[in-house]
Amino acid sequence: MLEIAFLSLALVALLILAYVFWGGVGKKRRRIGREFALLGFAAAAYVAWLIFEKLT
């Protein structure tokens, strides 16, 4: 149960990080910000998949 809570918080943190890179950095330096945001979204998807595997 503790691992699911940790992964959930990690998922939220990764989504916030990706949003900040997409919206904040992505406005001034579009290519760099968007690439890091895509990496953040991919990591968030992986963590979401880990949570799904733990729950099923």
Sequence and secondary structure as in RCSB ss.txt:
>XXXX:A:sequence
MLEIAFLSLALVALLILAYVFWGGVGKKRRRIGREFALLGFAAAAYVAWLIFEKLT
>XXXX:A:secstr
 HHHHHHHHHHHHHHHHHHHIIIIIHHHSHHHHHHHHHHHHHHHHHHHHHHHHHH 
